[in-house]
Amino acid sequence: MNTANAMRLAFDAASTNTPKTQRTRLYAMVRSALNRKIGLTFHRSAWSVLRGKR
């Protein structure tokens, strides 16, 4: 969770100088990527747990 926090902080720092539209688009991209990564790891772990129970 610390890495995600650091990433967000770094991203906020980097996005302060960019125009609003570009910033929002970039932020949406980063957030979707993070969500995808989190979902992937969660699904994989849940899948492995379900598989192990069988």
N, CA, C and O atoms as CSV, one atom per row, in Angstrom:
chain,resi,resn,atom,element,x,y,z
A,1,MET,N,N,0.834,-1.205,0.000
A,1,MET,CA,C,0.000,0.000,0.000
A,1,MET,C,C,0.871,1.259,0.000
A,1,MET,O,O,0.468,2.299,-0.521
A,2,ASN,N,N,2.062,1.159,0.585
A,2,ASN,CA,C,2.957,2.312,0.605
A,2,ASN,C,C,3.383,2.706,-0.800
A,2,ASN,O,O,3.486,3.893,-1.109
A,3,THR,N,N,3.631,1.717,-1.652
A,3,THR,CA,C,4.060,2.013,-3.021
A,3,THR,C,C,2.964,2.769,-3.761
A,3,THR,O,O,3.243,3.721,-4.490
A,4,ALA,N,N,1.714,2.345,-3.573
A,4,ALA,CA,C,0.602,3.018,-4.232
A,4,ALA,C,C,0.501,4.459,-3.744
A,4,ALA,O,O,0.255,5.374,-4.530
A,5,ASN,N,N,0.693,4.651,-2.433
A,5,ASN,CA,C,0.645,5.994,-1.874
A,5,ASN,C,C,1.738,6.867,-2.476
A,5,ASN,O,O,1.485,8.008,-2.863
A,6,ALA,N,N,2.940,6.335,-2.553
A,6,ALA,CA,C,4.063,7.077,-3.123
A,6,ALA,C,C,3.790,7.401,-4.585
A,6,ALA,O,O,4.078,8.502,-5.054
A,7,MET,N,N,3.227,6.420,-5.303
A,7,MET,CA,C,2.898,6.641,-6.714
A,7,MET,C,C,1.899,7.776,-6.855
A,7,MET,O,O,2.041,8.632,-7.728
A,8,ARG,N,N,0.889,7.779,-5.995
A,8,ARG,CA,C,-0.141,8.817,-6.067
A,8,ARG,C,C,0.473,10.183,-5.772
A,8,ARG,O,O,0.188,11.166,-6.456
A,9,LEU,N,N,1.318,10.230,-4.746
A,9,LEU,CA,C,1.966,11.490,-4.389
A,9,LEU,C,C,2.818,12.000,-5.541
A,9,LEU,O,O,2.745,13.173,-5.910
A,10,ALA,N,N,3.625,11.109,-6.107
A,10,ALA,CA,C,4.494,11.489,-7.225
A,10,ALA,C,C,3.651,11.953,-8.403
A,10,ALA,O,O,3.991,12.929,-9.071
A,11,PHE,N,N,2.555,11.253,-8.654
A,11,PHE,CA,C,1.688,11.614,-9.770
A,11,PHE,C,C,1.059,12.989,-9.540
A,11,PHE,O,O,0.999,13.810,-10.455
A,12,ASP,N,N,0.591,13.236,-8.311
A,12,ASP,CA,C,0.014,14.546,-7.989
A,12,ASP,C,C,1.044,15.644,-8.198
A,12,ASP,O,O,0.733,16.696,-8.755
A,13,ALA,N,N,2.269,15.400,-7.753
A,13,ALA,CA,C,3.330,16.394,-7.901
A,13,ALA,C,C,3.611,16.656,-9.374
A,13,ALA,O,O,3.835,17.797,-9.777
A,14,ALA,N,N,3.598,15.593,-10.175
A,14,ALA,CA,C,3.911,15.734,-11.597
A,14,ALA,C,C,2.762,16.392,-12.348
A,14,ALA,O,O,2.986,17.048,-13.364
A,15,SER,N,N,1.537,16.226,-11.863
A,15,SER,CA,C,0.373,16.693,-12.616
A,15,SER,C,C,-0.035,18.117,-12.246
A,15,SER,O,O,-0.987,18.648,-12.819
A,16,THR,N,N,0.661,18.743,-11.305
A,16,THR,CA,C,0.264,20.095,-10.899
A,16,THR,C,C,0.527,21.099,-12.016
A,16,THR,O,O,-0.167,22.111,-12.106
A,17,ASN,N,N,1.521,20.837,-12.870
A,17,ASN,CA,C,1.892,21.796,-13.910
A,17,ASN,C,C,1.128,21.586,-15.214
A,17,ASN,O,O,1.122,22.470,-16.072
A,18,THR,N,N,0.485,20.431,-15.376
A,18,THR,CA,C,-0.178,20.124,-16.635
A,18,THR,C,C,-1.565,20.757,-16.682
A,18,THR,O,O,-2.156,21.035,-15.639
A,19,PRO,N,N,-2.091,20.986,-17.895
A,19,PRO,CA,C,-3.455,21.530,-18.038
A,19,PRO,C,C,-4.499,20.574,-17.468
A,19,PRO,O,O,-4.242,19.384,-17.281
A,20,LYS,N,N,-5.675,21.119,-17.198
A,20,LYS,CA,C,-6.713,20.352,-16.504
A,20,LYS,C,C,-7.143,19.118,-17.300
A,20,LYS,O,O,-7.204,18.020,-16.746
A,21,THR,N,N,-7.441,19.284,-18.585
A,21,THR,CA,C,-7.946,18.154,-19.375
A,21,THR,C,C,-6.921,17.031,-19.418
A,21,THR,O,O,-7.252,15.863,-19.213
A,22,GLN,N,N,-5.674,17.397,-19.686
A,22,GLN,CA,C,-4.613,16.388,-19.746
A,22,GLN,C,C,-4.476,15.700,-18.401
A,22,GLN,O,O,-4.307,14.482,-18.332
A,23,ARG,N,N,-4.550,16.487,-17.324
A,23,ARG,CA,C,-4.387,15.929,-15.978
A,23,ARG,C,C,-5.492,14.907,-15.689
A,23,ARG,O,O,-5.212,13.805,-15.217
A,24,THR,N,N,-6.728,15.269,-15.968
A,24,THR,CA,C,-7.842,14.367,-15.664
A,24,THR,C,C,-7.723,13.090,-16.489
A,24,THR,O,O,-7.962,11.990,-15.991
A,25,ARG,N,N,-7.349,13.251,-17.766
A,25,ARG,CA,C,-7.219,12.076,-18.625
A,25,ARG,C,C,-6.118,11.152,-18.111
A,25,ARG,O,O,-6.294,9.935,-18.045
A,26,LEU,N,N,-4.975,11.749,-17.746
A,26,LEU,CA,C,-3.853,10.970,-17.227
A,26,LEU,C,C,-4.251,10.277,-15.930
A,26,LEU,O,O,-3.940,9.106,-15.713
A,27,TYR,N,N,-4.952,11.030,-15.064
A,27,TYR,CA,C,-5.343,10.473,-13.772
A,27,TYR,C,C,-6.281,9.288,-13.963
A,27,TYR,O,O,-6.151,8.269,-13.286
A,28,ALA,N,N,-7.230,9.429,-14.891
A,28,ALA,CA,C,-8.162,8.332,-15.164
A,28,ALA,C,C,-7.400,7.109,-15.664
A,28,ALA,O,O,-7.695,5.979,-15.275
A,29,MET,N,N,-6.415,7.348,-16.531
A,29,MET,CA,C,-5.605,6.254,-17.057
A,29,MET,C,C,-4.877,5.533,-15.927
A,29,MET,O,O,-4.907,4.306,-15.838
A,30,VAL,N,N,-4.224,6.309,-15.067
A,30,VAL,CA,C,-3.447,5.724,-13.967
A,30,VAL,C,C,-4.363,4.969,-13.017
A,30,VAL,O,O,-4.045,3.866,-12.574
A,31,ARG,N,N,-5.520,5.586,-12.705
A,31,ARG,CA,C,-6.437,4.956,-11.758
A,31,ARG,C,C,-6.972,3.640,-12.323
A,31,ARG,O,O,-7.056,2.642,-11.607
A,32,SER,N,N,-7.332,3.639,-13.606
A,32,SER,CA,C,-7.848,2.410,-14.215
A,32,SER,C,C,-6.774,1.334,-14.216
A,32,SER,O,O,-7.066,0.160,-13.983
A,33,ALA,N,N,-5.517,1.734,-14.481
A,33,ALA,CA,C,-4.413,0.767,-14.485
A,33,ALA,C,C,-4.236,0.180,-13.089
A,33,ALA,O,O,-4.063,-1.028,-12.934
A,34,LEU,N,N,-4.281,1.048,-12.070
A,34,LEU,CA,C,-4.132,0.578,-10.688
A,34,LEU,C,C,-5.276,-0.370,-10.338
A,34,LEU,O,O,-5.056,-1.425,-9.743
A,35,ASN,N,N,-6.502,0.012,-10.711
A,35,ASN,CA,C,-7.662,-0.833,-10.417
A,35,ASN,C,C,-7.520,-2.188,-11.096
A,35,ASN,O,O,-7.834,-3.224,-10.509
A,36,ARG,N,N,-7.043,-2.171,-12.343
A,36,ARG,CA,C,-6.877,-3.413,-13.079
A,36,ARG,C,C,-5.869,-4.307,-12.367
A,36,ARG,O,O,-6.074,-5.513,-12.226
A,37,LYS,N,N,-4.757,-3.682,-11.915
A,37,LYS,CA,C,-3.711,-4.457,-11.237
A,37,LYS,C,C,-4.269,-5.065,-9.951
A,37,LYS,O,O,-4.054,-6.244,-9.670
A,38,ILE,N,N,-4.988,-4.249,-9.171
A,38,ILE,CA,C,-5.554,-4.716,-7.900
A,38,ILE,C,C,-6.552,-5.845,-8.163
A,38,ILE,O,O,-6.536,-6.873,-7.486
A,39,GLY,N,N,-7.419,-5.638,-9.156
A,39,GLY,CA,C,-8.414,-6.649,-9.481
A,39,GLY,C,C,-7.764,-7.945,-9.932
A,39,GLY,O,O,-8.211,-9.034,-9.573
A,40,LEU,N,N,-6.698,-7.818,-10.726
A,40,LEU,CA,C,-5.993,-8.998,-11.222
A,40,LEU,C,C,-5.441,-9.805,-10.052
A,40,LEU,O,O,-5.652,-11.015,-9.968
A,41,THR,N,N,-4.734,-9.129,-9.151
A,41,THR,CA,C,-4.119,-9.827,-8.022
A,41,THR,C,C,-5.207,-10.453,-7.154
A,41,THR,O,O,-5.072,-11.592,-6.709
A,42,PHE,N,N,-6.296,-9.700,-6.914
A,42,PHE,CA,C,-7.378,-10.214,-6.076
A,42,PHE,C,C,-7.995,-11.455,-6.709
A,42,PHE,O,O,-8.192,-12.470,-6.041
A,43,HIS,N,N,-8.300,-11.366,-8.007
A,43,HIS,CA,C,-8.941,-12.490,-8.681
A,43,HIS,C,C,-8.027,-13.707,-8.679
A,43,HIS,O,O,-8.475,-14.836,-8.476
A,44,ARG,N,N,-6.734,-13.462,-8.910
A,44,ARG,CA,C,-5.801,-14.586,-8.949
A,44,ARG,C,C,-5.755,-15.278,-7.586
A,44,ARG,O,O,-5.803,-16.505,-7.506
A,45,SER,N,N,-5.663,-14.484,-6.512
A,45,SER,CA,C,-5.578,-15.072,-5.165
A,45,SER,C,C,-6.873,-15.821,-4.846
A,45,SER,O,O,-6.832,-16.935,-4.323
A,46,ALA,N,N,-8.016,-15.218,-5.158
A,46,ALA,CA,C,-9.302,-15.861,-4.891
A,46,ALA,C,C,-9.404,-17.155,-5.692
A,46,ALA,O,O,-9.889,-18.172,-5.195
A,47,TRP,N,N,-8.938,-17.098,-6.944
A,47,TRP,CA,C,-8.998,-18.278,-7.804
A,47,TRP,C,C,-8.130,-19.393,-7.230
A,47,TRP,O,O,-8.543,-20.552,-7.192
A,48,SER,N,N,-6.932,-19.040,-6.785
A,48,SER,CA,C,-6.024,-20.053,-6.223
A,48,SER,C,C,-6.644,-20.647,-4.951
A,48,SER,O,O,-6.543,-21.853,-4.722
A,49,VAL,N,N,-7.279,-19.820,-4.133
A,49,VAL,CA,C,-7.911,-20.307,-2.901
A,49,VAL,C,C,-9.038,-21.279,-3.253
A,49,VAL,O,O,-9.144,-22.360,-2.673
A,50,LEU,N,N,-9.879,-20.877,-4.215
A,50,LEU,CA,C,-10.985,-21.746,-4.623
A,50,LEU,C,C,-10.448,-23.061,-5.179
A,50,LEU,O,O,-10.988,-24.131,-4.898
A,51,ARG,N,N,-9.388,-22.970,-5.963
A,51,ARG,CA,C,-8.802,-24.155,-6.578
A,51,ARG,C,C,-8.222,-25.083,-5.504
A,51,ARG,O,O,-8.341,-26.305,-5.593
A,52,GLY,N,N,-7.591,-24.480,-4.485
A,52,GLY,CA,C,-6.983,-25.282,-3.427
A,52,GLY,C,C,-8.028,-26.023,-2.601
A,52,GLY,O,O,-7.771,-27.129,-2.125
A,53,LYS,N,N,-9.203,-25.423,-2.428
A,53,LYS,CA,C,-10.251,-26.057,-1.615
A,53,LYS,C,C,-10.804,-27.302,-2.293
A,53,LYS,O,O,-11.203,-28.251,-1.618
A,54,ARG,N,N,-10.831,-27.306,-3.633
A,54,ARG,CA,C,-11.438,-28.411,-4.354
A,54,ARG,C,C,-10.689,-29.716,-4.152
A,54,ARG,O,O,-11.083,-30.745,-4.700
